Amino acid sequence: MVKILVTGGLGFIGSHTVVELQNEGYEVVIIDDLSNSSEKVLDGITAITGKTPLFEKLDLKDKAGVEAFFAKHSDVKGVIHFAASKAVGESVKEPLLYYENNISTLVYILKELKKLPSAAFIFSSSCTVYGQADELPITENAPVKQAESPYGNTKQIGEEIIQDTCKVVPTLKAIALRYFNPIGAHESVEIGELPIGVPQNLVPFITQTAIGLRQELSVFGDDYPTPDGTCIRDYIHVVDLAKAHVIALGRLLQGKNKSNYETFNLGTGKGSSVLEVVKSFEKVSGKSLNYKIVDRREGDIISAYADTNKANDELGWKTKLSLDDAMSSAWKWEQKVRFNEY
Ligand SMILES: NC(=O)c1ccc[n+]([C@@H]2O[C@H](COP(=O)([O-])OP(=O)(O)OC[C@H]3O[C@@H](n4cnc5c(N)ncnc54)[C@H](O)[C@@H]3O)[C@@H](O)[C@H]2O)c1
């Protein structure tokens, strides 16, 4: 069995990816420091796959700890690196926390991968690198714009660090996956998103409002130049996103990559407005959502959705699940989390 390290594997996207990796027969070892997740996620992964992944509780900022991990697991063939801090607002207030957590951890892992005879590396990047793109849909060739936040900057710098390293380490092959907006939960409702505190993202805010944890959803601006005036994003079901990681990893392990460093957009190719997401939620849940239109929020991008041709053609990957599927699973997950004291 091919052993894969998944950092941040107990988090939202990481846990769904561990499920898909195990379903495809990979042996998974997770590193997570539980700073934004719970060890209970292991039970959910086990319930779905019938297999408990190896788990090492480790803060990847601990350089000696990372070295010791790779000394113990020298048979790791690939790494999917999810572990990072991801709250944009917090990153503005605490930039050094973000640069330390998102950059030093990446460097420590790459230093270890450099020592291996060969290694495949998948990096969690983001469409935030494009900022407000000049052309829609956004292709991988769209220019990387000045980052709007320290968080966004860590993704840009992270990509540059990997690219520079791949240039001089021929045994290292890497893919940066630029996610659009991951939402939803596994259909089994065994794993999902577990935001700590007030959710930063639209969908958990919607489900928490519907369940009574938040009073109402604020829709920031309805006077944007879009069909209904609200901002547009490309919402991708987390299970579709997870499957793309397994395909990207296989591409590297089987040597199908065209260069040692590649980037792919992961989105559906379809933009949905905030009000369309609210309507989808109301349709699948049968509930009416309490929301109000408020002023625009500073720094919001008007519209962003992916050109998926490269991922479709090169990776042979396409999203299968719809916005309604994602909203339905997110709502089932919210009810489970609230009523079963997850
Ligand atoms: N969710 C999104 O909307 C989105 C969009 C684009 C990119 N991304 C990126 O995808 C990745 C995963 O995102 P997510 O939504 O699953 O986040 P998440 O917070 O649910 O998962 C990240 C996991 O990493 C762990 N972690 C953080 N710092 C660590 C450290 N120093 N050592 C060990 N473990 C650590 C956390 O405990 C958590 O379990 C992140 O890199 C994020 O920036 C997320």
The ligand as an SDF file (V2000), in Angstrom:
LIG
                    3D

 44 48  0  0  0  0  0  0  0  0999 V2000
  -12.2910   26.0680    3.2620 N   0  0  0  0  0  0  0  0  0  0  0  0
  -12.0540   26.9550    2.3140 C   0  0  0  0  0  0  0  0  0  0  0  0
  -12.9320   27.7450    1.9630 O   0  0  0  0  0  0  0  0  0  0  0  0
  -10.7100   27.0070    1.6120 C   0  0  0  0  0  0  0  0  0  0  0  0
  -10.5810   27.6930    0.3880 C   0  0  0  0  0  0  0  0  0  0  0  0
   -9.3260   27.7400   -0.2380 C   0  0  0  0  0  0  0  0  0  0  0  0
   -8.2370   27.1230    0.3580 C   0  0  0  0  0  0  0  0  0  0  0  0
   -8.3890   26.4850    1.5560 N   0  0  0  0  0  0  0  0  0  0  0  0
   -7.2180   25.8650    2.1760 C   0  0  0  0  0  0  0  0  0  0  0  0
   -7.4620   24.4760    2.2990 O   0  0  0  0  0  0  0  0  0  0  0  0
   -6.8040   23.9750    3.4660 C   0  0  0  0  0  0  0  0  0  0  0  0
   -7.7910   23.2250    4.3250 C   0  0  0  0  0  0  0  0  0  0  0  0
   -8.8700   24.0840    4.6510 O   0  0  0  0  0  0  0  0  0  0  0  0
  -10.0690   23.6110    5.5840 P   0  0  0  0  0  0  0  0  0  0  0  0
  -11.2440   24.4260    5.2310 O   0  0  0  0  0  0  0  0  0  0  0  0
  -10.1630   22.1450    5.5840 O   0  0  0  0  0  0  0  0  0  0  0  0
   -9.5150   24.1300    6.9820 O   0  0  0  0  0  0  0  0  0  0  0  0
   -9.5990   23.4700    8.4450 P   0  0  0  0  0  0  0  0  0  0  0  0
   -9.2290   24.5140    9.4170 O   0  0  0  0  0  0  0  0  0  0  0  0
  -10.9010   22.7640    8.6190 O   0  0  0  0  0  0  0  0  0  0  0  0
   -8.4380   22.3670    8.3660 O   0  0  0  0  0  0  0  0  0  0  0  0
   -7.0870   22.6650    8.5990 C   0  0  0  0  0  0  0  0  0  0  0  0
   -6.5580   21.6630    9.5990 C   0  0  0  0  0  0  0  0  0  0  0  0
   -5.1730   21.9250    9.8190 O   0  0  0  0  0  0  0  0  0  0  0  0
   -4.8990   21.8310   11.2040 C   0  0  0  0  0  0  0  0  0  0  0  0
   -3.7110   22.6650   11.4590 N   0  0  0  0  0  0  0  0  0  0  0  0
   -3.6050   24.0190   11.3530 C   0  0  0  0  0  0  0  0  0  0  0  0
   -2.3590   24.4160   11.6750 N   0  0  0  0  0  0  0  0  0  0  0  0
   -1.6600   23.2960   11.9930 C   0  0  0  0  0  0  0  0  0  0  0  0
   -0.3200   23.0360   12.4160 C   0  0  0  0  0  0  0  0  0  0  0  0
    0.5610   24.0370   12.6340 N   0  0  0  0  0  0  0  0  0  0  0  0
    0.0640   21.7610   12.6500 N   0  0  0  0  0  0  0  0  0  0  0  0
   -0.8120   20.7400   12.4660 C   0  0  0  0  0  0  0  0  0  0  0  0
   -2.0830   20.9070   12.0750 N   0  0  0  0  0  0  0  0  0  0  0  0
   -2.5070   22.1800   11.8420 C   0  0  0  0  0  0  0  0  0  0  0  0
   -6.1720   22.2850   11.9150 C   0  0  0  0  0  0  0  0  0  0  0  0
   -6.3020   21.7650   13.2120 O   0  0  0  0  0  0  0  0  0  0  0  0
   -7.2440   21.7410   10.9640 C   0  0  0  0  0  0  0  0  0  0  0  0
   -7.6570   20.4370   11.3530 O   0  0  0  0  0  0  0  0  0  0  0  0
   -6.1530   25.1800    4.1360 C   0  0  0  0  0  0  0  0  0  0  0  0
   -4.8130   25.2560    3.7100 O   0  0  0  0  0  0  0  0  0  0  0  0
   -6.9390   26.3530    3.5880 C   0  0  0  0  0  0  0  0  0  0  0  0
   -6.1980   27.5330    3.5870 O   0  0  0  0  0  0  0  0  0  0  0  0
   -9.5990   26.4060    2.1890 C   0  0  0  0  0  0  0  0  0  0  0  0
  1  2  1  0
  2  3  2  0
  2  4  1  0
  4  5  1  0
  4 44  2  0
  5  6  2  0
  6  7  1  0
  7  8  2  0
  8  9  1  0
  8 44  1  0
  9 10  1  0
  9 42  1  0
 10 11  1  0
 11 12  1  0
 11 40  1  0
 12 13  1  0
 13 14  1  0
 14 15  2  0
 14 16  1  0
 14 17  1  0
 17 18  1  0
 18 19  2  0
 18 20  1  0
 18 21  1  0
 21 22  1  0
 22 23  1  0
 23 24  1  0
 23 38  1  0
 24 25  1  0
 25 26  1  0
 25 36  1  0
 26 27  1  0
 26 35  1  0
 27 28  2  0
 28 29  1  0
 29 30  1  0
 29 35  2  0
 30 31  1  0
 30 32  2  0
 32 33  1  0
 33 34  2  0
 34 35  1  0
 36 37  1  0
 36 38  1  0
 38 39  1  0
 40 41  1  0
 40 42  1  0
 42 43  1  0
M  CHG  2   8   1  16  -1
M  END
$$$$
